[in-house]
Amino acid sequence: MKAIPIHQAKAQLSRLIQRACAGEEVIISRGPQPVVRLVPVGRAAPARKFGALRGKLRVDDSFFEPLPEAELAAWEK
């Protein structure tokens, strides 16, 4: 989508909001310079609960063993 001038965006704000909520990228410009992107507000992430996975995961002793040299070298690149 091309940038929409501010004066045009004022007149079509409701329509632009609908388009942004539908996933379209809406950019508003001042003259030839794009200045803002209109995006929908995301939903708040649910609060994390400490200990929610207690008893659901297991880590065996191999988790604490050193990595093989080849894998260790790949992480250090």
Kinemage of the C-alpha trace (Angstrom):
@kinemage 1
@onewidth
@group {chain A} dominant
@subgroup {mainchain}
@vectorlist {calphas} color= white
{ca met a 1} P 0.000 0.000 0.000
{ca lys a 2} L 1.261 3.479 -0.766
{ca ala a 3} L 1.425 6.153 1.919
{ca ile a 4} L -1.719 8.200 2.573
{ca pro a 5} L -1.368 11.952 3.207
{ca ile a 6} L -2.422 13.167 6.672
{ca his a 7} L -5.332 15.310 5.416
{ca gln a 8} L -6.743 12.299 3.548
{ca ala a 9} L -6.216 10.022 6.567
{ca lys a 10} L -8.230 12.400 8.785
{ca ala a 11} L -11.212 12.114 6.466
{ca gln a 12} L -10.942 8.304 6.166
{ca leu a 13} L -9.787 7.339 9.657
{ca ser a 14} L -12.558 4.793 10.316
{ca arg a 15} L -11.919 3.083 6.991
{ca leu a 16} L -8.153 3.046 7.582
{ca ile a 17} L -8.637 1.512 11.036
{ca gln a 18} L -10.751 -1.261 9.507
{ca arg a 19} L -8.061 -1.952 6.928
{ca ala a 20} L -5.321 -2.049 9.567
{ca cys a 21} L -7.376 -4.428 11.735
{ca ala a 22} L -7.821 -6.659 8.687
{ca gly a 23} L -4.033 -6.974 8.450
{ca glu a 24} L -3.278 -4.403 5.765
{ca glu a 25} L -0.291 -2.126 6.255
{ca val a 26} L -1.464 1.496 6.544
{ca ile a 27} L 1.193 4.226 6.335
{ca ile a 28} L 0.417 7.912 6.814
{ca ser a 29} L 2.728 10.548 5.346
{ca arg a 30} L 3.447 14.214 5.795
{ca gly a 31} L 4.182 15.410 2.290
{ca pro a 32} L 6.389 12.827 0.569
{ca gln a 33} L 7.824 11.553 3.897
{ca pro a 34} L 6.117 8.557 5.611
{ca val a 35} L 5.733 9.371 9.321
{ca val a 36} L 3.549 6.729 10.996
{ca arg a 37} L 2.273 3.186 10.524
{ca leu a 38} L -1.259 2.424 11.697
{ca val a 39} L -1.392 -0.976 13.429
{ca pro a 40} L -4.015 -2.668 15.607
{ca val a 41} L -3.346 -2.927 19.328
{ca gly a 42} L -2.494 -6.511 20.243
{ca arg a 43} L -4.194 -8.369 23.004
{ca ala a 44} L -2.426 -8.382 26.344
{ca ala a 45} L -0.383 -11.500 26.973
{ca pro a 46} L -1.767 -13.676 29.744
{ca ala a 47} L 0.009 -13.348 33.057
{ca arg a 48} L 2.624 -15.998 33.707
{ca lys a 49} L 2.034 -18.253 36.644
{ca phe a 50} L 5.152 -19.279 38.546
{ca gly a 51} L 5.425 -23.062 38.791
{ca ala a 52} L 2.789 -23.758 36.134
{ca leu a 53} L 4.894 -26.598 34.643
{ca arg a 54} L 5.912 -28.147 37.958
{ca gly a 55} L 5.815 -31.930 37.615
{ca lys a 56} L 5.146 -31.790 33.867
{ca leu a 57} L 8.747 -31.677 32.605
{ca arg a 58} L 11.711 -33.923 33.275
{ca val a 59} L 15.405 -33.310 32.700
{ca asp a 60} L 17.578 -36.422 32.810
{ca asp a 61} L 21.277 -36.545 33.685
{ca ser a 62} L 22.395 -36.370 30.031
{ca phe a 63} L 21.232 -32.741 29.989
{ca phe a 64} L 24.156 -31.821 32.259
{ca glu a 65} L 26.822 -33.677 30.251
{ca pro a 66} L 29.256 -31.586 28.162
{ca leu a 67} L 28.335 -30.996 24.528
{ca pro a 68} L 30.240 -32.883 21.792
{ca glu a 69} L 33.058 -30.780 20.302
{ca ala a 70} L 31.344 -30.452 16.897
{ca glu a 71} L 28.145 -29.077 18.437
{ca leu a 72} L 30.040 -26.784 20.791
{ca ala a 73} L 32.001 -25.371 17.837
{ca ala a 74} L 28.740 -24.690 15.960
{ca trp a 75} L 27.430 -22.595 18.893
{ca glu a 76} L 30.613 -20.524 19.039
{ca lys a 77} L 30.456 -19.323 15.417
